[in-house]
Amino acid sequence: MTRLAGWSQRHHWAAIGLWIVALAAILAGSTAAGSDYRNDFSLPGTESEQLLDAYDQRQGDSITVVVQAAGGIQGQQARIDALLDDLRGLAHVTAVQPPDPRTGSVSADGTVGLATVVLDEAAGFVPADDKRAILDTALGHDRDGLRVELSGDAIREIEEGGGGPGEGAGILAALVILLFLFGSLLAASLPLITAVFAVGTTFGLVGLASHVMTIPDYTAPMLILVGLGVGIDYALLVFARYRSELLGGASRDVAGRIALDTAGRSVLFAGATVVIALLGLYTLGLGALEGVALSVTLTVLMTMLASLTLLPSLLTIFGRRIERNILKHAARTKRQGRRWREWASLVQRWPVPALLVAVAALAALCAPALGMRLGLADEGNDPAGSTTRQAYDLIDESFGPGANGPLVIVTLDGDQAKAQTAYEALGRHPGVADVTPPQPSEDGQLITSLAFPTTSPQAAETADLVRALRADLPDGVLVGGPTAATVDFAAAVGERFPLFIGAVVGLSALLLLLVFRSVAIAIKAAVLNLLSIGASLGVMVLVFQNGWLWAEPGPIEAYVPVMIFAIVFGLSMDYEVFLVSRMHEEWSRTRDAREAVREGLAKTGSVITAAAAIMIVVFGGFVLSPDRMLQMMGLGMATAVLLDALIIRCLIVPAVMRLLGERAWWAPRWLQRTLPAVRVD
């Protein structure tokens, strides 16, 4: 690390030039090539996947066009026919099925009809311009007494394309916090510049990678969310140690080398923990998450690289001006340290009450997470003014709540008797409002019925209905469709979540054991991180599942808890390593356990709270996004960081370390001899 710092200092212009060239070249290539983001919700081994395989129709999604006329759609038939003819002539449209009372696609009062636009590929593979053309063409007929709304994944994808004001608000708020911390616009700008270079480079690389691997369309905003928070955080940790060494009397070059050899090691270790947590997503075996895991891992690696190469080069160029400013505000820095020292002493005087109050608060917030219900958002969660939400509400009012998510019932091997038995059983089932008669495929091998639940697609009763039908219907009859696929996806995540948690927690605790050679610290970090994440999930359940504050009630997006766990568990290790490594430095120097805790918190408390505040505003800014999934991610991650920085690092860690005393640094002798020497202080 010292040699890396020395190289960056000697070749600062070359390092900065390489970053500028890399950023420009990658963004230019990405802009020229475009991106090819697409979703993959395949679930091998599930009944939904069996149904798709049986039909071999994985490449053909559909769009529902809802038409409404107050006097009845029969009176607007000519205009509806013109609408459908226009849609038939568009790219990627293979068929258009008009509203027909015989198929149940016209409401009982005749005022609402459903037309189906069949695409030649899955929604994610249809270019955005072609999906936009379908939307604009249909809405162009919405006038003079004929109302037109559209629903379907293809329409939702283009409506959710806007990122909202979250990114800009987060960057602005981060700059304000850094300015308050360092008292200089130049010093405050350096962590931001480092983060922007890392995020910009990664953004271009992931866009290029989307042409050769499956990367979901929600990855890009997630990269910005994680990259800005982590990038500023890592650069801030290095810069804070640089400032500390300058205040201690070191020269600029020496301060840079020490900062990289201490805080730089913390960044490497913390980044490695985040990478382990993200790659732990592969234990879930879900293609929908693997592309995200790899992309966000690349983001973390690039932010680490920028913090360890670009930042030291910037410090070399602007070091003289920054040093003057740091020395100018030395008195304020000392006051901050004194206040943190007093706080640590207060907690150490009353460790048991502090610990009990803090743990009780976290446990209370964790409780709602026990009732978490996983699912996937549908048009019913879209903004009220969107065409997909308008279509959803029209279908609900005119055809019943289950019409937005019919179950597809397929009998294999062309068994007419079995199909008839299933049809009769569906008609008697209390959870089924209506069922269509069995219809054979062209080759007669597959017989299909549509069952309309009495409840909405997201209702817990609908998920229970899917499971009940699968248990009750004869063998060889499959229950599938988008609603059933959502149930399968949520079940797959729920079943594999414990394995994922075990893998991530176990490997992270092993890394902490390797670095600090302390059993207590490894166990403490794992338990406390689980508490903070559990509490953040509890808050997310209260807001999004129970409908507190602004959100509309609905299930939690099935992949959001695992993504939050992977990212936040790793990020929590940033503060753990930064704080405990400084305590370990003091312990190694003084062998006074109380003094080590007090000085460790005094020298890192302001940096940890500033870094946490930056992450909170960056993550919290995404609550302003129009996308429900990004709102969940932003709230969950901001809450976890807030609880981690305020309750865990400021209350629980000092209290636990005080109660443990010298035992905090204990490990069996055989373990001390076995473990290789790895240090971060």
C-alpha positions, 0 to 999 in steps of 0.5 A: 500500500505504501508503494502504491501511494508512492507511485500515485504521488510520483506519477500523479498526472499520469494516474489522473490522465489514465482515469480521464482517458478510461472514462472518456473511452468507455463512455464513448464506446457505451454511448455508441453501442447503446445498452441491452438491458433485459430481465431474466425471471426464469425459475428452473424446476418450478411449475411456472417454468414447466408451463413455459417450456411446454408452450415454448413461448418464452419469446412472446409477451403481450400488451393489453389495450383497454378501450372504454366508451360510455355509450358502449364500445359497439358504437365506437367499433369503427374507431376501435378497428382503426386503432387495432389496424394501426397496431398491426402494422408496427414492428414486433407485433405479430397479432392483435386480438380484438375485444370479443364477448365470447372470450370474456374480453368485453365487460358485462355492461359493454362499455369496456373491452380488452384487446391483446397485442402479441409481441414476437419477443419478451418485453425486455428484448423489444427495443425501447423505441418500438415499445414507445411506438406502440404506446404512442400509436394507441394513445393517439386514438384516445379522444372524442369519447373513446378512452384508451389505456395500456398495460403489460411489462413492455409498457411499464418498462418505458414508463419507468425509464425516468430516474427521478431527482434522487441522484442530483439531490443526493450529490448536492446533499453530500457536497453540503455535508462534506463542506460542513465537515472540512470547511473547504469546497476544494476538500469537499469536492475530492471525494465527490470527484473520485466517486463520479469517476468510478461510477461513470466508468462502471456505468459504461462498462456495465452498459457494454457488458449488457450486450454479452450477458443478461443484466436487468433493466433496474441495474443502472439506477442501482449502480448509481445508488451504490456507487455514489454512496460507496465511492464517497464513503471510501474516499472520505475514509482515506481523506480523513486519515490524511487530514489526521496525519497532517494535524499530527505534524506529518508532511504531505507525502508522508501523510498520503502514504500513511493514509493509504497504508492504514485507511487504505487497508480498511477500504480494501478489507471493507470492499472485499466484504461487500464483494463477498456479500454480493457474490453470495447472491449466487447461492440463490441460483436466481438468474434475475439477481446474478447480473445485478450482483456482478454489476454492483460488484464491479462498481465496488471494485472501481470505487476501491481502485479510484480511492487508492489511485485517483484520490492520492494523485489529487491530494498530491496536486492540491495538497498545499491548498488543502493542508493550509485549510486543514491547519486553519480548522485544526481547533474545530477538529480538536473540539470534535474529537473532545466531544466524541471522547466525552461521549465515549466516556459517558457510554463507558460509565453506563454500558449496561443501560446503553446496551439494553436501550439500544438493543430493545429499540433495534429489536422493536424495529425488527419485529415487523420484518417477521411478517414480511410478504414477498412478491413483485409489484404490478400495475396496481402499484404504479403511479396513479396517473400512469396509463398502466395504473389506469388500465389496471383500475379499469380492468378491476372495476369492469371485470373484477380484481382477479382479471388483472392476473388470471391463472393459466391452467394447462393439461398436458398430453391432450387428456380431455377427461383430465382437463374437464375434471380440472375445469369442473374443480375450478368452477367449484373452488371458492377462490375462483370467480370464473373459469374459461372452458378448456381450449386445445392447442393446434396439435391437441397436446395442450389444453388450456383454461383461464381461472380468474381469482376472486382477489387481486394478483398481489393479495395473500389469498391469491398466493394461497389459491395458487398453492391450493390448486396445485395441491388439489388438481390432478397430476399433469395439470399445471398452474402457471401465468404471471401471477403464479410465477410471482408466487414461485419467485417469492417462494424461491427467494424465501427458501434460499434466503437462510443459505444466503445469510449463512454464507455471507455472515460466515465468510465475513466473520471469518475475514474479521477473525483473520484481521483482528484475531478476535473471536468476540469482535467477529461474532459481535460484528455479525450479530450487530449487522444482522440487527441493523439490517433486520430493523431496516427491513422492519421499517420497509415493511411498515412503509411499503407493506402496511402502507404507512406514510406515502406508500401504497400497501403491497408485498415487498419486492422479492429481490429487494431484501436480498439486495439490501442484505448483500449491500448493507452487510458489506457497507456496515463492515466499513464502519466496523473495520474503520472504528475497530482498527483504530481502537486496535491501534490504540490497544496495541500502543497502550494496552489499555482497553478503556483508553483504546475504545475512547480514543478510537471513537474520538478519532473516527466518530466524526468521520463515521457520522459524516460518511453515514450522513452522506450515504443516508442522503444519497440512498434517501434521495432515491425515495424520490424516484417514481420506481417503487423498487428504487424507493424500497432500496433507498429507504431500506439502505438509508435506514440501515446506515442510519441505525448502524452509525447512530445506534450501533457505532455510537452506543452498542459498540462502545458499551460492548467493548467496555463490558468485554475489556481485554477479552475483546482482543482474545483468541485461542493460541492455536488460532493465533498460530494458525491464522496468517498475519493480515492487518488493517491498522 
